[in-house]
């Protein structure tokens, strides 16, 4: 019974994966079709076909985090810093 349940579970997971892959493929095909229609319309009307572009500034994310960050390292201590930390002495090899 255990092997039958495992087999059925594997088949269901395989089918779910295939449905997910098919949905991604359909979405990709629809986007490509939309791109082709847009490009063809631009050629017919004599306009330039501007590409789909999402501009990302890598510094933007860093700057937004740094604006919200506490002033760590400027004389303040991080929250939860321990006062009773001592150095560990190295034992000589025996």
DRENMI-539379 format. One line per 10 residues: number of its first residue (from 1); their letters; for each residue z, y, x of C-alpha. Coordinates in steps of 0.2 Angstrom, whole numbers, m for minus. Each point is the difference from the previous one (the first is absolute). Layout:
NUM> a> Z,Y,X ~ ... .
This chain:
1> xxxxxxxxxx> 0,0,0 ~ 4,12,14 ~ m17,m3,8 ~ m9,3,m16 ~ 10,17,m3 ~ m4,5,18 ~ m18,m4,m3 ~ m1,10,m16 ~ 9,15,8 ~ m12,0,14 .
11> xxxxxxxxxx> m15,m1,m12 ~ 7,15,m10 ~ 3,10,16 ~ m18,m4,6 ~ m7,6,m17 ~ 11,16,0 ~ m7,4,18 ~ m18,m3,m6 ~ 3,11,m15 ~ 7,14,12 .
21> xxxxxxxxxx> m14,m2,12 ~ m13,1,m14 ~ 8,15,m7 ~ m1,9,17 ~ m18,m6,3 ~ m4,7,m18 ~ 9,17,4 ~ m10,1,17 ~ m17,m3,m8 ~ 4,13,m14 .
31> xxxxxxxxxx> 4,13,14 ~ m16,m4,9 ~ m10,1,m15 ~ 8,17,m4 ~ m4,6,17 ~ m18,m6,m1 ~ m2,9,m17 ~ 8,16,7 ~ m11,0,15 ~ m16,m3,m10 .
41> xxxxxxxxxx> 5,14,m12 ~ 2,12,14 ~ m17,m5,7 ~ m8,2,m16 ~ 8,18,m3 ~ m4,5,18 ~ 19,2,5 ~ 9,m7,15 ~ 10,m16,m4 ~ 17,4,7 .
51> xxxxxxxxxx> 10,m15,5 ~ 16,m6,m7 ~ 13,7,12 ~ 19,1,0 ~ 5,11,14 ~ 17,m5,8 ~ 9,10,12 ~ 11,m11,10 ~ 11,15,5 ~ 4,4,m19 .
61> xxxxxxxxxx> 11,m16,m2 ~ 9,3,16 ~ 3,19,m4 ~ 6,m4,m18 ~ 13,m13,6 ~ 6,12,14 ~ 3,14,m12 ~ 11,m11,m11 ~ 9,m8,15 ~ 18,5,5 .
71> xxxxxxxxxx> 2,10,16 ~ 4,m16,10 ~ 0,3,18 ~ 4,18,m1 ~ 19,m1,3 ~ 3,m10,m16 ~ 4,m18,m1 ~ m8,m13,m10 ~ 10,m6,m16 ~ 10,m15,3 .
81> xxxxxxxxxx> 1,2,19 ~ 15,m9,8 ~ 13,8,11 ~ 7,m15,7 ~ m15,m7,9 ~ 4,m5,18 ~ m11,m6,14 ~ m1,m18,5 ~ 3,m6,17 ~ m11,m12,8 .
91> xxxx> 8,m16,6 ~ m4,m5,18 ~ m10,m17,1 ~ 12,m15,3 .
